[in-house]
Amino acid sequence: MPICVECGVPVANLYTEYSKGIIKLTHCEKCNKFADKYVEHDFVIIFIDMLLHKPQVYRHLLFNRLEYRDHGIDPNVLKLGILLILFDVYIKWFRLEKYYTVSNIPFIEQPLFLQYLYILFLCVIEFIVFQFGVRLAVFFYISDKYAIVKYNYITMALIISSFGKILIISMVIWDYDQLEFSWLINVVVLTSNIEALAVFLDMDYYKSFGIMVVGLGLKILAQMVFIEVTNSPLLMTLLSI
């Protein structure tokens, strides 16, 4: 059932369609505002509101936009998740080429496809461990609050709210020689994750932040284990939250 993006109360429908292209938005009986104003907004407005961390836009995306499913990930969200992993691969590869040379790292002398697979494997591990850490923290934090927790929607919420990584594409458009600005992207992604998690689980930001800390902590631990197992000091440069 759809919800009002302003107050979160379930509504019967989001709009009434009188004819093709002519609709009337539904007013929420509780807050007396449009149940979902984003029905008439284009992607640019939605993207801007995501940058502004508005809870209304995450209610629209998670509750009203996605098709309900008991299990699995929405195909479009899954494609976004794969794209975000590839962006992580790109930023790590860029950092590797920027700060290391052939003379001090034998890894660079390996075939390109082996380098790519190596970094891709690291990014996939980070993604899986991070998702597992967040789900584990959710289980212990709110297992007594809800009878059923839709963990697949938690994964989709984290993927959608990680949209900030797409801003890395600016490195392709403009020739950046340094990555000092990348910390800002990490902050945007982290705060967006906190917002989306707080909206979906209906919790305060402190608990949402705590859950994210657990996920990030396990992610860093996985990175350290990966370094130890592969015995590769170059990965210290590749790591990024």
Buried (B, 14 or more C-beta within 10 A) or exposed (E): EBBBBBBBEEBEEBBEEEEEEEBEBBEBEBBEBBBBBBBEBEEEEBEEBBBEBBBBBBBBBBBBBBEEEEEEBBEEBBEBBEBBBEBBBBBBBBBBEEEBEEEEBEBBEEEEEEBEEBBBEBBBBBBEBBBBBBBBBBEEBBEEEEEEBBBBBBBBBBBBBBBBBBBBEEBEEEEBEEBEEBEEBEEBBBBBBBBBBBBBBEBEEEBBBBBBBBBBBBBBEBBEEBBEEEEBEBBEBBBBE
